[in-house]
Amino acid sequence: MSSIYKVLTEEEWEHAVSLGYVVTKLDNDDGFIHLSTSKQLALTLHLYFKNSKKVILLEIDQDSIKDEIVFEKAKSGSRLGKFPHLYGKLLIQNVKKDWTLKRNSFDLPKKVLEESEE
């Protein structure tokens, strides 16, 4: 089974650590936790975090939440494939690894990133 990931701002990660679980405004508004596969990460970062200088990337222990994950088509017309959506809490204990990602000096064009999801 391939890995799944969650991207958070530094503030969202600090808040999650203090609560013991991940919560974001977007996830609350949509009623599920947005996750990405490794293939979907580059475009997710480009679309939703392009103005962030630093983000936190979480690798999720998919086996620990497999019963609450549904792979669904994105609401956005520009995204291809099905995305892992978690209908439950994403507990800190479900995180296998976390990385701090800093903005690089190179940014791939959106068209190239979209093609990576095909």
N, C-alpha and C positions, 0 to 999 in steps of 0.2 A: 504494500500500500504506500503510495507516495505521500510526502509530507504536505501539510497545510500550514498556512501562516496567517498571522494577524499583524497589521501595521498600526502603530499608535504614535501619537505625539509624545514628547517627554512628559508633559503634564498629565496626559491620560494614563501613561504607565505609572507615574508616581501615585496617582489617585487609585489605580487598580491595586498596587502593592499595599496601600493603606487599607483598602476595603477587603482585599482577599480575592477579588474577582474583577474582570474587565467590564467597564461600562462606558459607552460613548453616546453622544447625542444622536448620531446617525443610526446606531444600532437600536437605541430606544425608540426613535421615530419609526423605523422600519419593522420593529418587532422581532428581530433576530440579529445574531452576531455575524457581521460580514467577515468572511475569510477568503483566502486566495490560495491557489496551488502555486508551485514554483513557476510554472509557465505563465501565470497571470500576474505575477508580482510586479514586473517592470512597468506595465501599463497602469496598474493600480497606483504605484508610486507616482507616476507621471500625472495622472488625472487628479488625484486627491491630495498629494503631498508635495506638489511642485514648488510651493512657496516655503516649505519647511527647510531649515538649515540642517536639522537633525531629526531622525525618527528612531523608534524602537521597533525592531522586527522580532516577532515571537514565533518560534517553531512550536506547534501544538502537538501534543501526544494524542493522535487521532484515535487510537484504540480506547482511550479513556472517555471519549465523548461520541463514539461511533453511533450509538443509538439515537443521538439527538441531532445528527448532521443530515441535511438534505441537500443534494446537488440540484440547483435550480438555475434556469436561465436568468441573466441579469435584466433588470428593468431598463437599463440604458441600451439604446439601439446600437451603439458602437462596440459593445463588448460581445465577444463570441464565446461559445462554450457554456458549460454549466459551472456555477460557482458553489463552493461549500458554504452553506448557511447553517449556523448553529442555533437551534431552537431550545435554548437552555442557558445556563450560566457558564461562562468561561472562567473557571477558577484558576488562580495562580498556580495551583498544584498540577494543572493540565498543561502547563508550559514546560517543554523539554529544554529549550535553550532560548536565550535572548541575546540580541546584538544591538549595538548602537550604530546606526548608519549615518554617515555625514554626507552632505551634498558634495558631489564631485564636480570637476570642471567640465565634464562632458555630459551632454544630454542628448539621447537618441531622439530623432523626430517621431512624432506620434504615429505616423504611417508605418514606420518600422516596428514600433511597439505593438501596433494592432496586428501586423502580420505575424508576430511571434505567438499570438493566440490561435492562429489558424491550424 
